[in-house]
Amino acid sequence: MGGANDNGADVVGRLPDGRTLVIQCKRYTPSSTIASRELRDLLGAKVHFGADLTAFVTTTRFSRPSQNFAVQHGILAVHRDHLGLWNNGASLLSLSEVNGRGQGDSRHRARWKRAYGR
């Protein structure tokens, strides 16, 4: 799917166990954050497509309210650090164990601030 008029889903698929999955992907600059409204849109896509699971995948990070919203509503929030884990072979569902547990350790955040100035 993806693109304009995608009803809030870039990927609609089925997991090996038969559950349906809706994924929204956003590629933003490293200094951006994902706002809660984007996760609310994904929650609407979950209802629209009748999906069992939802994931929001981004190259940036989630604001604290959006991260809390994701955990509260069972949305897997895959930020830039988790995206690296997934890319290196971790299963998407294994990332649910670290969902909502922060976005990088203090050394990672310090390097990020030096690189991007925030």
MOCOR-V49192 format. One record per backbone hydrogen bond with DSSP energy under -0.5 kcal/mol. CO is the residue of the C=O (numbers start at 0). NH is the residue of the N-H. E is the energy in kcal/mol with one decimal. If there is no record, write none. Layout:
co: [CO:CO]
nh: [NH:NH]
e: [E:E]
//
This chain:
co: [2:5:8:10:12:14:18:19:19:20:21:22:22:23:25:25:28:31:32:33:34:34:35:35:36:37:38:39:40:41:42:43:44:45:45:46:52:53:54:54:55:56:59:60:62:63:64:65:66:67:68:69:70:73:73:74:75:75:76:77:78:79:80:81:82:83:84:85:90:91:92:93:94:95:97:104:105:106:107:108:109:110:111:112]
nh: [5:8:1:22:20:17:14:51:52:12:54:9:10:56:27:58:31:60:34:62:37:38:38:39:40:41:42:43:44:45:46:47:48:49:50:49:21:75:23:56:77:25:79:33:66:67:68:69:70:71:72:74:73:53:75:76:55:77:78:57:82:83:84:85:86:87:89:88:94:94:95:96:97:98:100:108:109:110:111:112:113:114:115:116]
e: [-0.9:-1.1:-1.4:-2.8:-2.8:-2.5:-3.3:-1.1:-2.2:-2.8:-2.2:-2.5:-2.1:-3.0:-0.7:-1.5:-1.9:-0.9:-0.5:-2.1:-1.1:-0.9:-0.5:-2.2:-2.0:-1.5:-2.1:-1.8:-1.8:-2.1:-1.6:-2.8:-2.7:-0.8:-2.1:-0.5:-2.0:-2.5:-2.2:-0.5:-2.9:-2.4:-2.5:-2.2:-2.6:-2.5:-2.4:-2.4:-2.0:-2.7:-2.0:-2.9:-1.1:-0.6:-0.5:-0.7:-3.0:-0.9:-1.0:-2.6:-2.9:-1.3:-1.4:-2.9:-2.6:-1.4:-2.3:-1.6:-0.9:-1.0:-1.2:-1.2:-1.5:-0.8:-1.8:-2.4:-2.2:-2.3:-2.5:-2.5:-2.0:-2.3:-2.7:-2.1]
//
